[in-house]
Amino acid sequence: MQVRYASNSGAAYDLNRFSARRQRSRKPELTIAPSSAKARARAGMVAAFKTAAVLALVAAFVVTMLYSRAVLTELNQQIAAQTNALADAQSENTRLSAQLDAKVSLRNVEEYATQALGMVSIDKSQITYVDLSEGDKIELTMDSPRLSLMDRIRVAISNAKNPED
């Protein structure tokens, strides 16, 4: 069992005595001070600077857009001019090709040969056919270079058989 020797004598443990007493503090009242002429001038300058900066950016954007449109229009005009030049060149090529075909046609060549050069058309008596189905033959003569002894004997025999050739 616990025995208490002193009653109500817990003064040693009263911590409220050591804490600082709080005084009721007043809340600070916020009051709007009248703005000075200098502050108003500075605020006006800042606003004017911001407005000028925004206007400068908008103006730069507009100028850039106008310039790009002008360049685009100029390039489109150049493309149109080159397209027209290409069409002209293609039509000239077609005309020159037709003119060349007309000059080189077989009928025109034949007409030029007969009239300007005095040539005549070929007739059947001028045609000679060559028959190559008999095979190739080599004719050796005594004057042929590098005739071996056997070749000379063959030439002599062939000349003896065919004295007419």
LUMRODREN-914769 format. One record per residue (C-alpha): x, y, z; residue in one letter. Coordinates in Angstrom, 1 decimal. Example, Ala and Ser with C-alpha at 12.3 -4.5 7.8 and 13.67 -1.06 7.14 Angstrom:
2
[lumdo [12.3,-4.5,7.8],A]
[lumdo [13.7,-1.1,7.1],S]
This chain:
165
[lumdo [0.0,0.0,0.0],M]
[lumdo [1.1,3.4,-0.7],Q]
[lumdo [1.2,6.0,1.8],V]
[lumdo [1.1,9.7,1.2],R]
[lumdo [2.7,11.9,3.6],Y]
[lumdo [1.6,15.2,2.4],A]
[lumdo [-1.6,16.2,1.0],S]
[lumdo [-2.0,18.7,-1.7],N]
[lumdo [1.5,19.6,-1.5],S]
[lumdo [2.4,18.9,-5.2],G]
[lumdo [3.8,22.4,-5.6],A]
[lumdo [7.0,21.1,-6.8],A]
[lumdo [5.3,19.6,-9.8],Y]
[lumdo [3.2,22.6,-10.8],D]
[lumdo [4.7,23.4,-14.1],L]
[lumdo [2.4,26.3,-14.8],N]
[lumdo [4.5,28.5,-12.6],R]
[lumdo [7.4,28.2,-15.0],F]
[lumdo [5.6,28.9,-18.3],S]
[lumdo [5.5,32.4,-19.6],A]
[lumdo [2.2,34.0,-19.3],R]
[lumdo [0.6,34.7,-22.5],R]
[lumdo [-0.7,38.0,-23.1],Q]
[lumdo [-3.4,38.4,-25.4],R]
[lumdo [-1.9,39.8,-28.6],S]
[lumdo [-3.8,41.8,-31.0],R]
[lumdo [-4.1,40.7,-34.6],K]
[lumdo [-2.4,43.2,-36.9],P]
[lumdo [-4.8,45.2,-38.8],E]
[lumdo [-4.1,45.4,-42.5],L]
[lumdo [-4.6,48.8,-43.9],T]
[lumdo [-4.2,49.9,-47.5],I]
[lumdo [-1.8,52.7,-47.6],A]
[lumdo [-2.4,55.3,-50.2],P]
[lumdo [-0.2,54.6,-53.2],S]
[lumdo [2.4,57.1,-53.9],S]
[lumdo [2.9,58.9,-57.2],A]
[lumdo [6.2,57.1,-57.7],K]
[lumdo [4.6,53.7,-57.2],A]
[lumdo [1.8,54.5,-59.6],R]
[lumdo [4.3,55.7,-62.2],A]
[lumdo [6.3,52.6,-61.9],R]
[lumdo [3.2,50.4,-62.2],A]
[lumdo [2.2,52.3,-65.3],G]
[lumdo [5.7,51.9,-66.8],M]
[lumdo [5.6,48.2,-66.2],V]
[lumdo [2.2,47.8,-67.7],A]
[lumdo [3.2,50.0,-70.7],A]
[lumdo [6.4,47.9,-71.2],F]
[lumdo [4.4,44.6,-71.1],K]
[lumdo [1.9,46.0,-73.6],T]
[lumdo [4.7,47.2,-75.9],A]
[lumdo [6.4,43.8,-75.7],A]
[lumdo [3.2,41.9,-76.5],V]
[lumdo [2.5,44.3,-79.4],L]
[lumdo [6.1,43.8,-80.7],A]
[lumdo [5.7,40.0,-80.6],L]
[lumdo [2.4,40.2,-82.4],V]
[lumdo [3.9,42.6,-85.0],A]
[lumdo [6.9,40.3,-85.5],A]
[lumdo [4.5,37.3,-86.0],F]
[lumdo [2.4,39.2,-88.5],V]
[lumdo [5.5,40.4,-90.5],V]
[lumdo [6.8,36.8,-90.5],T]
[lumdo [3.5,35.4,-91.8],M]
[lumdo [3.3,38.1,-94.5],L]
[lumdo [6.9,37.4,-95.6],Y]
[lumdo [6.3,33.7,-95.8],S]
[lumdo [3.2,34.2,-97.9],R]
[lumdo [5.1,36.5,-100.2],A]
[lumdo [7.9,33.9,-100.6],V]
[lumdo [5.3,31.2,-101.2],L]
[lumdo [3.6,33.3,-103.9],T]
[lumdo [6.9,34.0,-105.6],E]
[lumdo [7.8,30.3,-105.6],L]
[lumdo [4.4,29.4,-107.0],N]
[lumdo [4.9,31.9,-109.8],Q]
[lumdo [8.3,30.3,-110.6],Q]
[lumdo [6.8,26.8,-110.6],I]
[lumdo [4.0,28.0,-113.0],A]
[lumdo [6.6,29.6,-115.3],A]
[lumdo [8.7,26.4,-115.4],Q]
[lumdo [5.7,24.3,-116.0],T]
[lumdo [4.8,26.5,-119.0],N]
[lumdo [8.4,26.2,-120.3],A]
[lumdo [8.3,22.4,-119.9],L]
[lumdo [5.0,22.3,-121.9],A]
[lumdo [6.5,24.5,-124.6],D]
[lumdo [9.6,22.3,-124.8],A]
[lumdo [7.5,19.1,-125.0],Q]
[lumdo [5.4,20.5,-127.8],S]
[lumdo [8.6,21.6,-129.7],E]
[lumdo [10.0,18.1,-129.2],N]
[lumdo [6.9,16.6,-130.7],T]
[lumdo [7.0,19.0,-133.6],R]
[lumdo [10.7,18.2,-134.3],L]
[lumdo [10.2,14.5,-134.0],S]
[lumdo [7.4,14.6,-136.5],A]
[lumdo [9.6,16.7,-138.8],Q]
[lumdo [12.5,14.3,-138.5],L]
[lumdo [10.2,11.3,-139.2],D]
[lumdo [9.0,13.1,-142.3],A]
[lumdo [12.5,13.7,-143.6],K]
[lumdo [13.8,10.2,-142.8],V]
[lumdo [10.8,8.2,-144.1],S]
[lumdo [11.8,5.5,-146.7],L]
[lumdo [9.7,7.2,-149.4],R]
[lumdo [11.5,10.5,-149.0],N]
[lumdo [14.9,8.8,-149.0],V]
[lumdo [14.1,6.9,-152.1],E]
[lumdo [12.8,10.0,-153.8],E]
[lumdo [15.9,12.0,-152.9],Y]
[lumdo [18.2,9.2,-154.2],A]
[lumdo [16.4,9.0,-157.5],T]
[lumdo [16.0,12.7,-158.2],Q]
[lumdo [19.0,14.4,-156.5],A]
[lumdo [21.6,11.6,-156.8],L]
[lumdo [20.5,10.1,-160.1],G]
[lumdo [20.1,6.6,-158.7],M]
[lumdo [17.7,4.1,-160.2],V]
[lumdo [15.6,1.5,-158.5],S]
[lumdo [17.0,-2.1,-158.5],I]
[lumdo [15.7,-4.5,-161.0],D]
[lumdo [15.7,-8.3,-160.9],K]
[lumdo [18.7,-8.7,-163.2],S]
[lumdo [20.9,-7.0,-160.6],Q]
[lumdo [20.1,-9.5,-157.9],I]
[lumdo [22.7,-12.3,-157.3],T]
[lumdo [22.1,-15.0,-154.8],Y]
[lumdo [24.9,-16.7,-153.0],V]
[lumdo [24.6,-20.3,-152.0],D]
[lumdo [26.5,-21.1,-148.8],L]
[lumdo [25.2,-24.6,-148.3],S]
[lumdo [28.1,-26.3,-150.1],E]
[lumdo [30.5,-25.4,-147.3],G]
[lumdo [33.7,-23.3,-147.2],D]
[lumdo [36.7,-24.1,-149.4],K]
[lumdo [40.2,-22.6,-149.2],I]
[lumdo [42.1,-22.2,-152.4],E]
[lumdo [45.8,-22.3,-152.1],L]
[lumdo [48.2,-21.0,-154.7],T]
[lumdo [51.9,-21.3,-155.1],M]
[lumdo [52.2,-17.7,-154.0],D]
[lumdo [50.4,-18.3,-150.7],S]
[lumdo [52.7,-17.6,-147.8],P]
[lumdo [53.9,-20.3,-145.4],R]
[lumdo [53.1,-23.3,-147.5],L]
[lumdo [54.4,-26.4,-146.1],S]
[lumdo [55.7,-29.2,-148.3],L]
[lumdo [52.4,-31.1,-148.0],M]
[lumdo [50.4,-27.9,-149.0],D]
[lumdo [52.6,-27.5,-152.1],R]
[lumdo [52.0,-31.1,-153.1],I]
[lumdo [48.2,-30.6,-152.7],R]
[lumdo [48.3,-27.4,-154.8],V]
[lumdo [50.3,-29.1,-157.5],A]
[lumdo [47.8,-32.1,-157.6],I]
[lumdo [44.8,-29.8,-157.6],S]
[lumdo [46.3,-27.8,-160.5],N]
[lumdo [47.0,-30.9,-162.4],A]
[lumdo [43.4,-32.2,-162.0],K]
[lumdo [41.8,-28.8,-162.9],N]
[lumdo [44.0,-27.0,-165.4],P]
[lumdo [41.1,-24.7,-166.3],E]
[lumdo [40.8,-22.9,-162.9],D]
